[in-house]
Amino acid sequence: MLFLKSEIINEVNLELITHSTIQYTNLFLYLIGLYGVFKLLRLSQFKVSNIFISLTLINFFPIALMLRWTFKPEILIFALLPWVLYFLEMYLSFEKTKFLYILSFPLAIILTSKGPVIAMVGILMLFYFIKIIKKVGFKTI
């Protein structure tokens, strides 16, 4: 995003452009995360009206506002975690290994972002993978 504005950057406006670039990047990642939540809830067969109400409520939580305002790795986790869960659910529904391959990329980014995230997402994935291992078998995984 900063590269897109490289032609107008100078010593005077560098800080302003850097801050606005962080805001735009965080908003883009936030929208990816909201779309992932939408797809995950649609896969779980929630009504669209209920999904939009929940997404609207998410937008006004203070934590969601802070995600968009600051430059921290939590926004990346918010953007990718719904997609990890979505592809896990897709794998459980259709049993095609391509969903596990697609899942590996965002999961690798999440697990290398921050220490406490490894523990939280690791426990979550453990519960999901136990369900998958019971259903499919350890050799397939």
Sequence and secondary structure as in RCSB ss.txt:
>XXXX:A:sequence
MLFLKSEIINEVNLELITHSTIQYTNLFLYLIGLYGVFKLLRLSQFKVSNIFISLTLINFFPIALMLRWTFKPEI
LIFALLPWVLYFLEMYLSFEKTKFLYILSFPLAIILTSKGPVIAMVGILMLFYFIKIIKKVGFKTI
>XXXX:A:secstr
 TGGGGGG  TTTHHHHHHHHHHHHHHHHHHHHHHHHHHHHHHTT  HHHHHHHHHHHHTSHHHHHHHHS  THH
HHHHHHHHHHHHHHHHHHH  THHHHHHHHHHHHHHTT HHHHHHHHHHHHHHHHHHHHHH TTT 
